Amino acid sequence: MNLTRHWRQQVELILSLAKRDLKARYKDSVLGFLWSLFRPAFLTLILWVVFSKILRLPPPSESVPYWLHMLVSVLVWNFFVGSIIEATHAVVANANLIKKVPLDAEVFPISAILSNGVHFALAMGVALVVAVFVTGHISWHIVLLPLAVGILSLFVLAVSLFTAALQVYFRDVGSLLELLTLAWFYVTPVLYPVWMVRERLHHAGHENLFTLYMLNPVAAPIVAGRHALLYSGATAELSVNETLLYLGIAALLSLLLLLPGAYFFRRMSRHFADEL
């Protein structure tokens, strides 16, 4: 009974913290949640001009405009980066609360991921409408989207349990993570379709490296997100079975990382109040 009450209190606290973050972000903002779409839309515009018009990168598909391909990719990527950066800083940002109230500090990175998930859901809802209007169809593959987002959130939580704890003791961790995600962006299929990677590796005689490339836990959710909204059948970057396979691998890697991450965070959290 006490355990049930404890978990209920934890859930209520996470929801309250996420609601607080959302209110703080939209406070005195005229456009409100639309910024969740405008920022990635602006980035998409810049990338589209550079890679499509200046560098003239071939479009991923004849049936889907390149800008729409990149918009969906950027939305998923921004959810990943925004969540992991904010979750990393979440404990330090709530230092006053941690020093005053005895609580499980895991609620802070979790609430940061949840609030970013709300932004992502709102922006992706608009992107879904745009995708249906442009492509003229929506398929059952849309069910891949919540699965992909759930797996990506699990990976973010697993990583941020390490980084949020380390950030308390070493304040350079957040800055280092920002540099890492900048490099991570270019080795993840955001700007380009994943079939292009397979094709280039095949021509170079290294097709076996494609599986290694797809072990990137962010790659499969991004490909699945595009599959869910934009591609189906012969136009898909990967078959449904391949997409599910790589999503499964990403989920497994996330779970294997989550267990030591939770242990590490709990062990380090004993001295958070003293360090903060």
C-alpha positions in Angstrom: 0.0 0.0 0.0 2.8 2.4 0.9 4.7 1.4 -2.3 1.5 2.2 -4.4 1.1 5.5 -2.7 4.8 6.3 -3.3 4.6 5.6 -7.0 1.4 7.6 -7.2 3.1 10.6 -5.6 6.0 10.2 -8.0 3.8 10.3 -11.0 1.9 13.3 -9.7 5.2 15.1 -9.1 6.5 14.3 -12.6 3.2 15.7 -14.1 3.4 18.8 -11.9 7.0 19.5 -12.9 6.3 18.9 -16.6 3.3 21.3 -16.4 5.4 23.9 -14.6 8.0 23.7 -17.4 5.4 24.1 -20.1 3.9 27.1 -18.4 7.3 28.7 -18.0 8.2 28.1 -21.6 5.0 29.6 -22.9 4.7 32.5 -20.4 4.3 35.9 -22.1 4.6 34.2 -25.5 2.3 35.3 -28.2 2.7 32.2 -30.5 2.9 29.7 -27.6 3.4 26.1 -28.7 3.7 27.1 -32.3 7.3 27.9 -31.6 7.7 24.1 -31.3 7.0 23.9 -35.0 8.4 27.3 -36.2 11.9 26.5 -34.9 12.3 23.2 -36.7 10.5 24.6 -39.8 13.0 27.4 -40.0 15.9 25.0 -39.6 14.3 22.8 -42.3 14.1 25.8 -44.6 17.8 26.5 -44.2 18.9 22.9 -44.7 16.6 22.5 -47.7 18.1 25.6 -49.4 21.6 24.5 -48.7 21.4 20.8 -49.5 18.6 20.8 -52.2 19.2 24.1 -54.0 22.9 24.8 -53.5 24.5 21.4 -53.1 21.7 19.8 -55.2 21.5 16.6 -53.2 19.2 14.2 -55.0 15.7 14.0 -53.4 15.1 10.9 -51.2 11.9 10.0 -53.1 9.9 11.3 -56.1 6.7 11.0 -54.2 7.7 13.0 -51.1 9.2 16.6 -51.3 12.7 16.9 -49.8 11.6 19.6 -47.4 8.9 17.4 -45.9 11.3 14.5 -45.5 13.6 16.9 -43.6 10.9 18.5 -41.6 9.8 15.1 -40.1 13.4 14.2 -39.5 14.3 17.5 -37.8 11.2 17.3 -35.5 12.3 13.8 -34.2 15.9 15.0 -33.9 14.9 18.1 -32.0 12.9 16.0 -29.6 15.9 13.9 -29.0 18.4 16.8 -28.5 16.0 19.0 -26.6 15.1 16.2 -24.2 18.6 14.9 -23.5 20.0 18.4 -23.0 17.2 19.6 -20.7 17.2 16.3 -18.8 21.0 16.6 -18.3 20.5 20.0 -16.7 17.3 19.1 -14.8 18.8 18.2 -11.5 21.1 21.3 -11.3 18.2 23.5 -12.4 16.1 22.3 -9.5 18.9 22.6 -6.9 16.7 24.7 -4.5 14.0 22.1 -4.5 16.4 19.2 -4.0 18.1 20.9 -1.0 14.8 21.7 0.7 12.6 18.6 0.1 13.6 14.9 0.3 12.5 13.3 -3.0 13.7 10.9 -5.7 15.7 13.1 -8.0 14.9 10.9 -11.0 11.6 12.8 -11.4 13.5 15.8 -12.8 15.0 14.2 -15.9 11.8 12.3 -16.5 9.7 15.4 -16.3 12.1 17.2 -18.7 11.6 14.4 -21.2 7.8 14.5 -20.7 7.5 18.2 -21.3 9.6 17.9 -24.5 7.3 15.1 -25.5 4.3 17.4 -25.3 6.0 19.9 -27.6 6.9 17.2 -30.0 3.4 15.8 -30.0 1.9 19.2 -30.8 4.4 19.9 -33.6 4.1 16.4 -35.0 0.3 16.7 -35.1 0.7 19.8 -37.4 3.3 17.9 -39.5 0.9 15.0 -39.8 -1.8 17.3 -41.3 0.8 18.8 -43.7 2.0 15.3 -44.7 -1.5 14.1 -45.5 -2.2 17.2 -47.4 1.0 16.9 -49.5 1.2 13.2 -50.0 -2.6 12.6 -50.2 -2.5 9.5 -48.0 -1.9 8.0 -44.6 -1.3 4.3 -44.0 -1.4 2.0 -41.1 2.3 2.5 -40.7 1.4 5.5 -38.5 1.4 3.1 -35.6 5.2 3.0 -35.9 5.4 6.6 -34.7 4.4 6.1 -31.0 6.6 3.0 -30.9 9.6 4.9 -32.3 9.1 7.9 -29.9 8.7 5.5 -26.9 12.0 3.8 -27.8 13.8 7.1 -28.4 12.5 8.4 -25.0 13.7 5.3 -23.3 17.2 5.8 -24.8 17.2 9.5 -23.8 16.2 8.5 -20.2 19.0 5.9 -20.1 21.7 8.4 -21.2 20.4 11.3 -19.2 20.5 9.3 -15.9 24.3 9.2 -16.4 24.7 12.8 -17.7 22.3 14.4 -15.2 24.1 12.8 -12.3 27.6 13.7 -13.7 26.4 17.3 -14.4 26.0 17.8 -10.6 29.6 17.1 -10.0 31.2 18.2 -13.3 29.4 21.2 -14.8 31.2 20.8 -18.2 29.2 17.6 -19.0 26.3 19.6 -20.4 28.6 21.6 -22.8 30.4 18.4 -23.8 27.1 16.8 -24.6 26.1 19.7 -26.8 29.3 19.2 -28.8 28.7 15.5 -29.0 25.1 15.9 -30.3 26.4 18.3 -33.0 28.6 15.5 -34.3 25.9 12.9 -33.7 23.6 14.9 -36.1 25.8 14.2 -39.1 26.1 10.4 -38.5 22.4 10.1 -38.1 20.1 9.9 -41.2 18.4 13.3 -40.7 19.4 15.1 -43.9 19.7 12.0 -46.1 17.7 8.8 -46.6 19.0 5.6 -45.0 19.0 3.8 -48.4 21.6 6.2 -49.6 23.9 5.0 -46.8 23.3 1.4 -47.7 23.9 2.2 -51.4 27.2 4.0 -50.8 28.5 1.2 -48.5 27.5 -1.4 -51.1 29.5 0.4 -53.8 32.5 0.7 -51.5 32.3 -3.0 -50.7 31.4 -2.5 -47.1 27.7 -3.4 -47.0 28.2 -5.3 -43.8 28.9 -2.0 -42.1 25.2 -0.9 -42.6 24.1 -2.9 -39.6 26.8 -1.2 -37.5 25.6 2.2 -38.8 22.0 1.3 -37.8 23.1 0.4 -34.3 22.9 4.2 -33.6 19.9 4.2 -31.3 18.6 7.5 -32.8 18.8 6.3 -36.4 16.0 3.7 -36.3 13.4 6.0 -34.6 14.0 8.7 -37.2 13.6 6.3 -40.1 10.5 4.8 -38.4 9.1 8.3 -38.0 9.5 9.0 -41.7 8.1 5.6 -42.5 5.1 6.3 -40.4 4.2 9.6 -41.9 5.6 9.7 -45.4 6.6 6.4 -46.9 4.9 3.1 -47.5 5.3 0.0 -49.7 8.0 0.4 -52.4 8.8 4.0 -51.5 9.9 3.1 -47.9 13.5 3.5 -47.0 13.5 0.1 -45.2 10.9 -2.7 -45.2 8.6 -2.8 -42.2 10.4 -5.9 -40.9 13.8 -4.2 -41.1 12.4 -1.1 -39.4 11.0 -3.2 -36.6 14.2 -5.1 -36.3 16.3 -2.0 -35.9 13.7 -0.5 -33.5 14.0 -3.7 -31.5 17.8 -3.4 -31.4 17.5 0.2 -30.3 15.0 -0.8 -27.5 17.3 -3.6 -26.3 20.4 -1.3 -26.2 18.3 1.3 -24.3 17.2 -1.2 -21.7 20.7 -2.5 -21.3 21.9 1.1 -20.7 18.9 2.0 -18.5 19.7 -0.5 -15.7 23.2 0.6 -15.0 22.1 4.2 -15.6 19.4 3.9 -12.9 21.8 2.3 -10.4 24.5 5.0 -11.1 22.0 7.9 -10.7 20.6 6.5 -7.5 24.1 6.0 -6.0 25.3 9.5 -7.0 22.0 11.1 -5.9 22.8 10.4 -2.2 25.2 13.5 -2.2 23.3 15.8 -4.6 22.1 18.1 -1.8 25.7 18.5 -0.6 27.1 19.2 -4.1 24.4 21.6 -5.1 
